[in-house]
């Protein structure tokens, strides 16, 4: 299972519009962050988690030509508003693509993209063709087993994901204010944990550095990566304080599990 961090930034991206802080003006490319999204591929299947407003740029930047499905964590703008550009993969694969989400997220997604369904436009318009699928339990995407994880995102409906392939286990939780005990237990000893870490100060809807590191200590993954970062966090400064098994994700970081 191969992973590419397509984006690792919070909802406004980094640099932020109209900001001249040290991170927004940094020459370190790891401090330039598109909105958060993750690409997962195996020899037989490829999919993306969330379609950020930067989706088109992310696909072009990494030369991605395979995307056979989409998973959605939740329906906030920074995680769904690139969805329309998925239509190029309908053309590439000559197929209707499945989009998976839990019921509340799927309802909001279909409201925002009310013109998208699983049939071609009767007027010949170039529109995405999507088979919307409600997640109710564990399912498979190609040779990857996908399990939804219950997490809290300031009262919003949010789904984390546990992905398993060839006895390797990784989890992706980009937006989170709390992990229930049952989710912590489910993830203990995982190979790779990718977890929300917005900033140093507390935030009502996201984990900050202190709380994210506390969850990582409880879960004890082999490796952990912090994502969904705002401009408060300078990559090199924070990473220099972390143990070797905890790294800061950055746009374009590729991992092989």
N, C-alpha and C positions, 0 to 999 in steps of 0.2 A: 504494500500500500504506500503510495507516494502522495505527499501533501505539498501544496504551494499556498503560502499566505498571500492572497490577492490584495488584501488590505488589512491594516492593523490599527486604524484610527477610530476615534469616536465620531459622533454624528456630523460634526462640522469639518472633519478632516484636518490634516496638518500639512502645510501652514494654514492657519485660520484666516479668513477674510479680514483685512484691516488690522492685523496684529504684527508687531515688530519685536516680539519677545525673543529671547535667545534661541528657543527651540524652533519657533516659526521661521527664523532667519538663519538657522543652522546650516552649515555646509556638510554636515554628516548626513548622507542619504538615508540612513536608518531613522532619522527624525522626520522624514517626509512620509506621511501616512494617508493613504486613501481609506475610504470607509470599509469596515470590516467584512471580510468574506474569506472562505476557504475552499480550495479546489482539491478534490480527492480522485486519484486514478489508480487502477490496477491494470493488469494485462487485458482484462475482459470488459471493464466498465469504468466510466468516468462521470462524476457529478460535482455539483457545486452546492455549498451551504450558503444561502442568502444571495440575493442579487442586488448589490448596493447601487446607488446612483452612479458609481464609477465602473459598473460592470463592463461596458463596452471597452473602456480604456484598459481595464484589467485583462480582458481576453486578448486584446491586441498586443499589449505589453509582453505577454508570456507566450504568444503564438499558439494559443489553445484552439484546437480544431475538433476536440471531442468533448461533448457535454450531453449526456444522455438522460439526465434527470436533475431536479432541483429539490433541495430540502430547505424549508424555511423555519427559522427559530421563532420569529414573531413578526408582527406586521408594522413595526415602526418604519418611518420613511427611509432611514439610512440602511435598512436591510431589505427593502423590497423595490425601490423605485427605479432599478435598472431592469426590472423583469421583462419589459417589452422587448428588449434586445435579445432575449432568448430565441426569438423567431429565426435568427440566422442558423441556429442549430437544428430547427425543423428542416430547413433547406439542406444543410450539410448531411444530416442523417436520413433525410426523406422519411420522417416519422413524426407522429404525435409524441410529445414528450410528457412524462409524468412530473407533477409537482406535488410534493408531500408536505403536509403540515397538520398539526392538531386542529380540531374543529374550530375553535375561536379564531385562530390565525387564518385558517382557510376562508372563513366567512368574511373577514376584513380584506383579505387579498382579493377575493372575487368581487367585492364592492369597489375596491380601488381600480380593478382591471375588469370592469363589467363587460367589456367588448371581447374578452378572450374566452374561447371555449375549445372543444376538441375537433371542430370542423372548419374547413376553409371558408373564407368570406364568400357569400353569395354574389357580392359585387366585384370580386376579384381583388380586394384590398389585401395588402401584405400584412397579415396579422399572425401573431403567435397561435399555435395549435397545442393546447395543453389539456391533459387528462388530470384533473384535480383529484387527489387521493387523500382521504382523511386517515391520519395515523391514529391507531387505537392500541397498538401493541408492537412488539418486535416484528420486523420484516426484513427482506433482503433487497439489495440493489446489486445485481450481478453476483459477485462472490463476496460482497461485504454485508455483514449482518448489522442492522441498525436498530438501536433501542432508544426510545425517547426517555429523557431524564427530567424529572420534576425539579424545577428551580423557581426562584422568586425574582421578579424584576419590578420592584416597587408597585406591586399590585397588578401589573400587566401580565397577560398570559405569555409565557416564555417557555420554550422547549430547548433543553440541551440535548446533545446526542452522544451516545456511546457507539463507536464503530469497531467492529471486530472482523479480522481476516487473518487466516493462517496462524491462529493462536496469539495474535497481537491485538492489543486493546488500546484504543485512544478515545479521548472525550473532548468535545468542543462545546464550550460554554462562554460565549462572548459577551453577553449582557446578563448581569446577575447582581442581586443585592443580598441574597442568602441562599445557601445550599441546605436543604433539609437533611436530617441525619440519615434517612434511607438512601439518599443519593450519595452522600459521603461514603457510606458503607459499601454501596455498589461499586464505587470507584477505587477502593483501597488497593494499593499495589499496582495500579494500572501502568502500562508502558509509557504513555504520553498523555499529559493533561494540558489542555489549552484553556486558559481561564481569564476572565475579565479582570482588569486592573486599571481603572480609569486615571487615578491621580493619588497624591499623598494624603490630601484632606478627605475626611468622610464625605460621602455623597448618598442621598436617599435612594437612588436607583441602581447604583453600581458599587462593586467592591473597590476599596482603595488598596494601596500597597500593603498596609498592615494586615487587613482582613484577608486579602488574597493569599498572602504568605502563610497566614494561620491555617487556612483551608488546605493549602498544599502540604503543610506539615502533618495535618491529620490524615490526608489521603495517601501520602508517601508514594508518589509516582516515581518511576525510574527517571523521567524527565518531565519538566513543566515549562510552559511558555506563557508569558503574560501578553495579553492583547487588549484591544479596544482602548488605546491609550490617548490621553489628551495632551495638550501642549505644556502641561506642568512637568511632564516627565522627559528628561533628556536621556536618550538611550545609553550612552556611555557612562554617565554619572550613576544611574541606578544599577546598571548591570555590574559595575565594579564592586558593588556592595553585596552581591548575591552569591550563594554557593554554586558550585559548578553544575549541579543538576537543575538549576532554575535559570532560564534565559529569558530575555525580552525578544518577542517576535518582531519582525520587521517585514515590510512589503517585499515580496520576492523570495523570502526565506523558503528553501525547499528541504523537506525531510523525507527519509525513507524508513519505513517500519518493516 
